[in-house]
Amino acid sequence: MVTRMKILKLVMLVALLLVSACAKSPHDKVDVQTLMSAPSTISVYNYRCESGETITAKYRTTDSATIRYKNSNYNLQIAVSGSGSRYVGGELEWWVKGSEGTLFRHKTDGTSGESIELCTEI
């Protein structure tokens, strides 16, 4: 009978520990709120092109870029590249390697078209 009581106490203790492990602590909520209220990091780079135009490239994530060119914004998504970072969206393509960026027309077959601008980071 004593052994049964010890086993029962052990089972109750394990059950209590499992239930308490599933409970949320007030710290969990604070951590999530802190993360949600933290400002997002946006990397912004400015480029001067050979034509005299400027391009501003904003990177909210490594998977997307927004470029401002001739007073218009273009949202682009990361694409496969041999080297550097290549972003495509609609009919434009922005390819960056080091301090240089090139704006291309993007072909419907997924390849780079003619070069529109050759730019250097300022």
N, C-alpha and C positions, 0 to 999 in steps of 0.2 A: 504494500500500500504506500509506503514511504517513497519507493522508486517511482510509482505512478504520479505522485504529487510533484516530484522533482522534474519529471518529464513534462507534466502539464505546465509547471512554472516556466520551464525553458521554452516551450511552445508559445506561451503567452508573451514572454519577453521578446522572442523573435518576431511575433506578429505585431507587437507594439512598435518595435524598431522599423519594420517594413512600412507600417502606416505613417509613422513620423517622417520617414525618409521621403514619402510622396507628398507631404504637406509643403506648401510654399512658404518661404520665409519672407518677412517684410523687406529684406535686403534684395531679393530677386526683383521686386517691383521697382525699387529705387534704381537698380542697375539698368533695367530696361528703359526706364524713363530718362536716365542720364544719357544712354546711347541714342535714344530717339531725339533728345533735345540738342545733342552735340551738332555743331555746324558741319556740313559736309565739306570735304576738301575738294576744291576745284583747282586744277592746274591751268593757268592761262599763259599762252605764249603769243607774242606779236612778231609778225614777219613783214619785211619790206621786200616787195617783188621788183624784178628788173623793169617792169612796165611803170613803176611808180605807185602802183596800188599797194594797199596793206591788207593782210589777212590776220585776223585774231582767231586763234584756235583754243577752245576750252575743252578740257578733258575732265568729265565728272567721274568716269571710271576708265579702266584700261580697255573696255570694250566699245566705247563710243566717244565721239567728238562732235562738237558743234563749231562750225567755222563761220566767221562773218567775212563776207566778201562782197564788195560793191553794195554796201548797205542792206544786204540780205543775209539771213541766217540759214544754214544748211545742217541738218542732223544726219550724221554719218555713223555707220557701224563698222567695227573692225572686220578686216578681210585677210585672207592669206597673202603673205608677201615673202619674197625670197630673203629680203633683209629690210630693216627699218620697220616702221608701222604704217599700215595702209588702211584707210577708212573709205568706205563707199556709201553712197546714198543717192538715189535718183540718177541723175545724169552726171554727177560729179564724183571725183575721187581725189583724196588728199593723201599724199605719200610723204612721210617724214623720215629722215635719216640724219642723225646728228643735229646740226644746227640749220639744215636745209629742208625746205618743204617744196613739193611740186604739186600743183593743182592740175588735174587732167580731166578731160571728158571721159566718162565711164561708158563703155560700150554695153549693149544689151547682152552680149555673149559672156560678160564678166571680165573682159580684158580691158587694159588701159587704152584709151584713145589718144587723141592729140594733146600735147602739153598746152595748158592755158597760161600758167604762171610758174616762174621759177623764183623762189623766195629764200631769203636768209633771215634767221632770227635776229631781232634787234633788242 
